[in-house]
Amino acid sequence: MPIRSFNPPIRTLMGPGPSDVHPRILEALSRPTIGHLDPAFINMMDELKELLQYAFQTKNALTMPVSAPGSAGMETCFVNLVEPGDKVIVCQNGAFGGRMKENVERCGGLPIMVEDAWGEAIDIGKLEEALKTHADAKIVAMVHAETSTGAQSDVASLVKLAQAHDCLTIVDAVTSLGGTPLKVDSWGIDAIYSGSQKCLSCTPGLSPVSFNERALEKVRNRRTKVQSWFMDLNLVMGYWGEGAKRAYHHTAPINALYSLHEALLILKEEGLENAWDRHLKNHLALKAGLEAMGLEFIVKETDRLPQLNAVTIPAGVDDAAVRSRLLNEYNLEIGAGLGALAGKVWRIGLMGHSSCAENILLCVGALESVLGEMGADIKLGVALPAMHKALSSD
Ligand SMILES: *Cc1c(COP(=O)(O)O)cnc(C)c1O
Protein backbone atom coordinates (compact mmCIF):
# COMPACT_ATOMS: atom_id res chain seq x y z
CA MET A 1 0.00 0.00 0.00
CA PRO A 2 1.46 3.38 -0.96
CA ILE A 3 1.53 5.92 1.84
CA ARG A 4 -1.19 8.53 1.39
CA SER A 5 -2.02 11.81 3.13
CA PHE A 6 -3.12 11.22 6.69
CA ASN A 7 -6.78 11.99 7.28
CA PRO A 8 -7.68 11.43 10.92
CA PRO A 9 -11.18 10.27 11.86
CA ILE A 10 -13.45 12.89 13.41
CA ARG A 11 -13.68 12.14 17.14
CA THR A 12 -15.29 13.69 20.18
CA LEU A 13 -12.53 14.11 22.76
CA MET A 14 -13.69 13.62 26.33
CA GLY A 15 -10.55 12.30 27.94
CA PRO A 16 -7.87 13.99 30.08
CA GLY A 17 -6.64 16.02 27.08
CA PRO A 18 -6.34 16.87 24.29
CA SER A 19 -9.85 18.31 24.17
CA ASP A 20 -11.87 19.13 21.05
CA VAL A 21 -10.19 21.94 19.14
CA HIS A 22 -12.50 24.75 18.03
CA PRO A 23 -12.69 25.05 14.19
CA ARG A 24 -11.62 28.69 14.45
CA ILE A 25 -8.39 27.51 16.08
CA LEU A 26 -7.69 24.91 13.39
CA GLU A 27 -8.30 27.55 10.75
CA ALA A 28 -5.84 29.93 12.48
CA LEU A 29 -3.21 27.18 12.38
CA SER A 30 -3.38 27.06 8.59
CA ARG A 31 -2.74 30.77 7.99
CA PRO A 32 0.46 31.70 6.08
CA THR A 33 3.73 31.13 7.88
CA ILE A 34 5.81 34.31 8.28
CA GLY A 35 9.22 34.92 9.87
CA HIS A 36 9.57 34.68 13.63
CA LEU A 37 11.15 38.16 13.70
CA ASP A 38 8.66 39.72 11.25
CA PRO A 39 7.23 42.91 12.82
CA ALA A 40 3.71 41.58 12.19
CA PHE A 41 4.60 38.43 14.10
CA ILE A 42 6.16 40.37 16.99
CA ASN A 43 2.96 42.37 17.24
CA MET A 44 0.95 39.12 17.44
CA MET A 45 3.32 37.92 20.20
CA ASP A 46 2.59 41.06 22.24
CA GLU A 47 -1.15 40.45 21.90
CA LEU A 48 -0.65 36.81 22.82
CA LYS A 49 1.15 37.87 25.98
CA GLU A 50 -1.68 40.24 26.90
CA LEU A 51 -4.29 37.53 26.30
CA LEU A 52 -2.30 35.11 28.46
CA GLN A 53 -2.06 37.69 31.24
CA TYR A 54 -5.86 37.88 31.15
CA ALA A 55 -6.25 34.08 31.27
CA PHE A 56 -3.83 33.82 34.21
CA GLN A 57 -5.23 36.98 35.86
CA THR A 58 -1.75 38.44 36.22
CA LYS A 59 0.26 41.54 35.39
CA ASN A 60 3.52 39.54 35.31
CA ALA A 61 5.73 40.82 32.46
CA LEU A 62 7.21 37.34 32.08
CA THR A 63 4.10 35.61 30.79
CA MET A 64 4.61 33.60 27.62
CA PRO A 65 4.14 30.18 26.04
CA VAL A 66 7.11 27.79 26.19
CA SER A 67 7.55 26.18 22.75
CA ALA A 68 6.76 22.65 23.93
CA PRO A 69 4.00 20.79 25.83
CA GLY A 70 2.92 21.15 29.47
CA SER A 71 5.73 18.90 30.70
CA ALA A 72 8.23 21.43 29.32
CA GLY A 73 6.46 24.24 31.19
CA MET A 74 6.84 22.14 34.35
CA GLU A 75 10.51 21.65 33.60
CA THR A 76 11.00 25.37 32.84
CA CYS A 77 9.75 26.24 36.33
CA PHE A 78 11.95 23.68 38.08
CA VAL A 79 15.20 24.14 36.15
CA ASN A 80 15.10 27.90 36.58
CA LEU A 81 14.09 28.01 40.25
CA VAL A 82 15.75 24.97 41.82
CA GLU A 83 19.49 25.09 42.44
CA PRO A 84 21.61 22.14 43.60
CA GLY A 85 21.05 21.57 47.31
CA ASP A 86 17.72 23.46 47.49
CA LYS A 87 15.04 21.83 49.61
CA VAL A 88 11.75 21.72 47.74
CA ILE A 89 8.50 20.64 49.38
CA VAL A 90 6.39 18.76 46.83
CA CYS A 91 2.73 18.19 47.64
CA GLN A 92 1.70 14.98 45.90
CA ASN A 93 -1.87 13.70 45.58
CA GLY A 94 -1.68 12.00 42.19
CA ALA A 95 0.49 11.26 39.17
CA PHE A 96 1.70 14.75 38.36
CA GLY A 97 3.11 15.51 41.82
CA GLY A 98 5.35 12.48 41.22
CA ARG A 99 6.76 14.12 38.12
CA MET A 100 7.54 17.23 40.14
CA LYS A 101 9.66 15.09 42.48
CA GLU A 102 11.57 13.74 39.45
CA ASN A 103 12.20 17.30 38.31
CA VAL A 104 13.54 18.41 41.70
CA GLU A 105 15.92 15.44 41.85
CA ARG A 106 17.20 16.03 38.33
CA CYS A 107 17.97 19.67 39.27
CA GLY A 108 20.05 18.43 42.20
CA GLY A 109 17.45 19.59 44.70
CA LEU A 110 16.18 17.69 47.75
CA PRO A 111 12.49 16.85 47.46
CA ILE A 112 10.50 16.73 50.71
CA MET A 113 7.31 14.83 49.91
CA VAL A 114 3.98 15.73 51.50
CA GLU A 115 1.64 12.97 50.38
CA ASP A 116 -2.11 12.65 50.24
CA ALA A 117 -4.09 9.70 48.91
CA TRP A 118 -4.95 9.72 45.20
CA GLY A 119 -8.38 11.30 44.84
CA GLU A 120 -7.97 13.65 47.81
CA ALA A 121 -7.16 17.35 47.79
CA ILE A 122 -3.82 18.49 49.27
CA ASP A 123 -4.08 18.67 53.08
CA ILE A 124 -2.98 22.10 54.29
CA GLY A 125 -2.25 20.75 57.78
CA LYS A 126 0.35 18.35 56.38
CA LEU A 127 2.01 21.16 54.43
CA GLU A 128 2.18 23.28 57.59
CA GLU A 129 3.85 20.41 59.47
CA ALA A 130 6.43 20.01 56.69
CA LEU A 131 7.14 23.75 56.60
CA LYS A 132 7.77 23.72 60.36
CA THR A 133 9.98 20.62 60.22
CA HIS A 134 11.95 21.94 57.22
CA ALA A 135 12.41 25.62 58.01
CA ASP A 136 15.18 25.74 55.39
CA ALA A 137 12.88 24.75 52.51
CA LYS A 138 13.04 27.26 49.65
CA ILE A 139 10.17 26.25 47.37
CA VAL A 140 6.73 24.62 47.65
CA ALA A 141 5.32 22.92 44.54
CA MET A 142 1.73 21.77 44.03
CA VAL A 143 -0.77 20.70 41.38
CA HIS A 144 -3.95 22.78 41.23
CA ALA A 145 -6.02 20.33 39.20
CA GLU A 146 -4.83 16.70 39.46
CA THR A 147 -5.81 15.27 36.10
CA SER A 148 -5.03 11.72 37.25
CA THR A 149 -7.87 11.80 39.81
CA GLY A 150 -10.07 14.86 39.23
CA ALA A 151 -9.23 16.44 42.60
CA GLN A 152 -8.89 20.19 43.01
CA SER A 153 -6.70 21.71 45.72
CA ASP A 154 -7.09 25.03 47.52
CA VAL A 155 -4.10 26.73 45.90
CA ALA A 156 -4.96 30.18 47.30
CA SER A 157 -4.59 28.97 50.91
CA LEU A 158 -1.62 26.68 50.24
CA VAL A 159 0.34 29.49 48.53
CA LYS A 160 -0.43 31.92 51.33
CA LEU A 161 0.89 29.43 53.89
CA ALA A 162 4.05 28.78 51.85
CA GLN A 163 4.73 32.50 51.61
CA ALA A 164 4.31 32.95 55.35
CA HIS A 165 7.27 30.54 55.59
CA ASP A 166 9.32 32.49 53.03
CA CYS A 167 9.00 29.92 50.28
CA LEU A 168 8.53 30.50 46.58
CA THR A 169 5.65 28.58 45.00
CA ILE A 170 5.42 26.60 41.76
CA VAL A 171 1.87 25.73 40.65
CA ASP A 172 0.81 23.24 37.98
CA ALA A 173 -2.25 24.73 36.27
CA VAL A 174 -2.17 22.55 33.15
CA THR A 175 -5.76 21.37 33.58
CA SER A 176 -7.11 24.30 35.58
CA LEU A 177 -6.36 27.26 33.29
CA GLY A 178 -9.59 28.38 31.63
CA GLY A 179 -11.71 25.73 33.32
CA THR A 180 -11.77 26.57 36.99
CA PRO A 181 -11.15 29.78 39.01
CA LEU A 182 -7.44 30.66 39.04
CA LYS A 183 -6.03 34.07 39.98
CA VAL A 184 -2.25 34.22 39.80
CA ASP A 185 -1.70 37.71 41.23
CA SER A 186 -4.33 37.83 43.94
CA TRP A 187 -3.36 34.34 45.12
CA GLY A 188 0.34 35.33 45.14
CA ILE A 189 1.60 32.47 42.94
CA ASP A 190 5.29 32.96 42.04
CA ALA A 191 5.68 30.60 39.09
CA ILE A 192 2.98 28.78 37.17
CA TYR A 193 2.72 26.63 34.05
CA SER A 194 -0.15 25.31 31.97
CA GLY A 195 -0.84 23.54 28.68
CA SER A 196 -2.57 24.48 25.45
CA GLN A 197 -4.62 21.31 24.92
CA LYS A 198 -6.79 21.07 28.02
CA CYS A 199 -9.28 23.81 28.92
CA LEU A 200 -7.88 26.23 26.32
CA SER A 201 -8.95 23.72 23.63
CA CYS A 202 -5.94 24.52 21.50
CA THR A 203 -3.72 22.04 19.67
CA PRO A 204 -1.16 20.34 21.94
CA GLY A 205 2.45 21.45 22.10
CA LEU A 206 2.58 24.78 23.90
CA SER A 207 2.94 25.55 27.59
CA PRO A 208 1.97 28.99 28.90
CA VAL A 209 4.07 30.04 31.90
CA SER A 210 4.17 33.09 34.14
CA PHE A 211 6.80 34.21 36.67
CA ASN A 212 6.51 37.13 39.09
CA GLU A 213 9.34 39.46 40.17
CA ARG A 214 10.13 37.44 43.30
CA ALA A 215 10.68 34.33 41.20
CA LEU A 216 12.71 36.24 38.59
CA GLU A 217 14.95 37.64 41.28
CA LYS A 218 15.87 34.09 42.21
CA VAL A 219 16.51 33.23 38.54
CA ARG A 220 18.75 36.29 38.06
CA ASN A 221 20.75 35.64 41.23
CA ARG A 222 21.49 31.97 40.74
CA ARG A 223 24.91 30.73 41.85
CA THR A 224 24.92 28.17 39.04
CA LYS A 225 23.86 28.30 35.39
CA VAL A 226 20.44 26.85 34.53
CA GLN A 227 21.39 23.36 33.30
CA SER A 228 19.00 23.54 30.32
CA TRP A 229 20.13 25.95 27.62
CA PHE A 230 16.74 25.83 25.86
CA MET A 231 14.69 26.60 28.97
CA ASP A 232 17.01 29.15 30.62
CA LEU A 233 14.69 32.13 31.06
CA ASN A 234 17.63 34.52 31.11
CA LEU A 235 18.10 33.61 27.43
CA VAL A 236 14.48 33.02 26.37
CA MET A 237 13.59 36.54 27.48
CA GLY A 238 15.87 37.94 24.77
CA TYR A 239 13.16 36.77 22.36
CA TRP A 240 9.98 37.02 24.43
CA GLY A 241 11.02 40.08 26.48
CA GLU A 242 9.80 43.66 26.32
CA GLY A 243 10.38 46.10 23.45
CA ALA A 244 10.74 45.78 19.71
CA LYS A 245 14.34 44.54 19.78
CA ARG A 246 14.12 40.77 19.85
CA ALA A 247 17.01 38.42 19.35
CA TYR A 248 16.92 34.96 17.86
CA HIS A 249 16.79 32.27 20.53
CA HIS A 250 14.97 29.43 18.77
CA THR A 251 12.55 29.46 15.83
CA ALA A 252 9.15 29.95 17.41
CA PRO A 253 6.44 27.45 16.39
CA ILE A 254 4.85 30.23 14.34
CA ASN A 255 1.57 28.60 13.28
CA ALA A 256 1.04 26.94 16.65
CA LEU A 257 1.28 30.40 18.21
CA TYR A 258 -1.43 31.69 15.83
CA SER A 259 -3.66 28.92 17.16
CA LEU A 260 -2.96 29.76 20.79
CA HIS A 261 -3.69 33.43 20.04
CA GLU A 262 -7.06 32.37 18.57
CA ALA A 263 -7.83 30.04 21.51
CA LEU A 264 -7.15 32.79 24.02
CA LEU A 265 -9.18 35.26 22.00
CA ILE A 266 -12.15 32.85 22.12
CA LEU A 267 -11.71 32.64 25.89
CA LYS A 268 -11.60 36.44 26.18
CA GLU A 269 -14.72 36.79 24.03
CA GLU A 270 -16.61 34.34 26.20
CA GLY A 271 -15.24 35.89 29.39
CA LEU A 272 -13.21 33.97 31.96
CA GLU A 273 -15.99 33.88 34.57
CA ASN A 274 -18.49 32.67 31.97
CA ALA A 275 -16.09 29.91 30.93
CA TRP A 276 -15.71 28.82 34.57
CA ASP A 277 -19.53 28.83 34.96
CA ARG A 278 -20.01 26.80 31.79
CA HIS A 279 -17.54 24.16 32.96
CA LEU A 280 -19.35 23.91 36.29
CA LYS A 281 -22.84 23.73 34.80
CA ASN A 282 -21.90 21.00 32.35
CA HIS A 283 -20.11 19.05 35.07
CA LEU A 284 -23.28 19.13 37.20
CA ALA A 285 -25.34 17.79 34.29
CA LEU A 286 -22.81 15.00 33.58
CA LYS A 287 -22.71 14.15 37.27
CA ALA A 288 -26.52 13.96 37.41
CA GLY A 289 -26.53 11.49 34.51
CA LEU A 290 -23.64 9.30 35.68
CA GLU A 291 -24.86 9.12 39.27
CA ALA A 292 -28.43 8.32 38.19
CA MET A 293 -26.97 5.42 36.21
CA GLY A 294 -25.19 4.25 39.35
CA LEU A 295 -21.57 5.25 38.63
CA GLU A 296 -19.65 6.77 41.52
CA PHE A 297 -17.14 9.63 41.61
CA ILE A 298 -13.85 8.89 43.37
CA VAL A 299 -13.38 12.45 44.64
CA LYS A 300 -15.61 13.86 47.38
CA GLU A 301 -18.11 16.43 46.15
CA THR A 302 -16.44 19.57 47.55
CA ASP A 303 -13.06 18.79 45.92
CA ARG A 304 -14.22 17.79 42.44
CA LEU A 305 -12.91 19.38 39.28
CA PRO A 306 -15.67 20.25 36.80
CA GLN A 307 -13.37 19.53 33.84
CA LEU A 308 -12.17 16.05 34.88
CA ASN A 309 -14.66 13.50 36.13
CA ALA A 310 -13.19 10.26 37.48
CA VAL A 311 -15.81 7.56 38.09
CA THR A 312 -15.43 3.94 39.17
CA ILE A 313 -15.91 1.22 36.56
CA PRO A 314 -18.85 -1.07 37.48
CA ALA A 315 -17.82 -4.49 38.83
CA GLY A 316 -17.11 -7.14 36.19
CA VAL A 317 -16.96 -4.66 33.32
CA ASP A 318 -14.02 -4.86 30.89
CA ASP A 319 -12.51 -1.35 30.93
CA ALA A 320 -10.68 -1.56 27.60
CA ALA A 321 -13.62 -3.19 25.79
CA VAL A 322 -15.94 -0.35 26.80
CA ARG A 323 -13.50 2.33 25.74
CA SER A 324 -12.84 0.70 22.40
CA ARG A 325 -16.58 0.31 21.70
CA LEU A 326 -17.11 3.99 22.51
CA LEU A 327 -14.31 4.88 20.10
CA ASN A 328 -15.33 2.53 17.28
CA GLU A 329 -19.09 2.90 17.45
CA TYR A 330 -19.51 6.47 18.69
CA ASN A 331 -16.19 8.14 17.75
CA LEU A 332 -15.98 9.06 21.41
CA GLU A 333 -12.78 9.07 23.43
CA ILE A 334 -12.84 8.91 27.23
CA GLY A 335 -9.77 8.45 29.43
CA ALA A 336 -8.47 5.36 31.20
CA GLY A 337 -7.21 5.37 34.79
CA LEU A 338 -3.57 6.30 35.39
CA GLY A 339 -1.07 4.51 37.67
CA ALA A 340 -2.76 2.96 40.69
CA LEU A 341 -6.19 3.75 39.20
CA ALA A 342 -5.59 1.90 35.89
CA GLY A 343 -8.51 -0.44 35.20
CA LYS A 344 -10.46 0.98 38.16
CA VAL A 345 -11.75 4.31 36.84
CA TRP A 346 -12.70 6.19 33.72
CA ARG A 347 -11.70 9.81 33.40
CA ILE A 348 -14.27 11.84 31.53
CA GLY A 349 -12.99 15.23 30.48
CA LEU A 350 -15.22 18.26 29.97
CA MET A 351 -12.48 20.64 28.95
CA GLY A 352 -12.81 23.85 26.96
CA HIS A 353 -14.72 23.40 23.70
CA SER A 354 -15.54 19.81 24.78
CA SER A 355 -17.55 21.11 27.72
CA CYS A 356 -20.95 21.41 26.05
CA ALA A 357 -24.43 19.94 26.36
CA GLU A 358 -24.24 17.82 23.19
CA ASN A 359 -21.08 16.08 24.39
CA ILE A 360 -22.49 15.09 27.76
CA LEU A 361 -25.65 13.77 26.16
CA LEU A 362 -23.56 11.74 23.71
CA CYS A 363 -21.23 10.42 26.41
CA VAL A 364 -23.89 9.37 28.90
CA GLY A 365 -26.15 7.99 26.16
CA ALA A 366 -23.32 5.96 24.62
CA LEU A 367 -22.09 4.68 27.99
CA GLU A 368 -25.60 3.60 28.98
CA SER A 369 -26.07 1.81 25.69
CA VAL A 370 -22.71 -0.02 25.78
CA LEU A 371 -22.88 -0.91 29.49
CA GLY A 372 -26.51 -2.01 29.11
CA GLU A 373 -25.64 -4.35 26.25
CA MET A 374 -22.78 -5.81 28.27
CA GLY A 375 -25.20 -6.56 31.09
CA ALA A 376 -23.41 -4.28 33.59
CA ASP A 377 -25.07 -3.56 36.91
CA ILE A 378 -26.37 -0.05 36.10
CA LYS A 379 -29.78 1.59 36.15
CA LEU A 380 -31.22 1.98 32.67
CA GLY A 381 -33.47 4.75 31.41
CA VAL A 382 -32.86 7.27 34.19
CA ALA A 383 -29.66 9.05 33.19
CA LEU A 384 -30.96 11.15 30.31
CA PRO A 385 -33.96 12.57 32.22
CA ALA A 386 -31.65 13.42 35.16
CA MET A 387 -29.32 15.25 32.79
CA HIS A 388 -32.04 17.10 30.98
CA LYS A 389 -33.29 18.32 34.34
CA ALA A 390 -29.82 19.52 35.37
CA LEU A 391 -29.25 21.24 32.01
CA SER A 392 -32.52 23.14 32.12
CA SER A 393 -32.17 24.36 35.72
CA ASP A 394 -30.46 27.74 36.01
C1 LIG B 1 -1.49 17.02 30.96
C2 LIG B 1 -0.81 17.44 32.21
C3 LIG B 1 0.58 17.70 32.27
C4 LIG B 1 1.50 17.45 31.11
O1 LIG B 1 1.19 18.16 29.98
P1 LIG B 1 1.71 17.63 28.54
O2 LIG B 1 1.21 18.68 27.60
O3 LIG B 1 1.09 16.29 28.36
O4 LIG B 1 3.18 17.56 28.59
C5 LIG B 1 1.10 18.16 33.46
N1 LIG B 1 0.34 18.33 34.55
C6 LIG B 1 -0.99 18.08 34.55
C7 LIG B 1 -1.79 18.30 35.78
C8 LIG B 1 -1.59 17.61 33.38
O5 LIG B 1 -2.90 17.35 33.37
The ligand as a Gaussian input file, in Angstrom:
#p B3LYP/6-31G(d) Opt

LIG

0 1
 C       -1.492000      17.021000      30.960000
 C       -0.812000      17.440000      32.209000
 C        0.579000      17.702000      32.269000
 C        1.499000      17.449000      31.113000
 O        1.192000      18.164000      29.979000
 P        1.709000      17.635000      28.537000
 O        1.208000      18.684000      27.600000
 O        1.086000      16.286000      28.356000
 O        3.183000      17.563000      28.594000
 C        1.103000      18.161000      33.463000
 N        0.336000      18.333000      34.549000
 C       -0.989000      18.076000      34.547000
 C       -1.787000      18.300000      35.782000
 C       -1.590000      17.612000      33.379000
 O       -2.902000      17.348000      33.365000

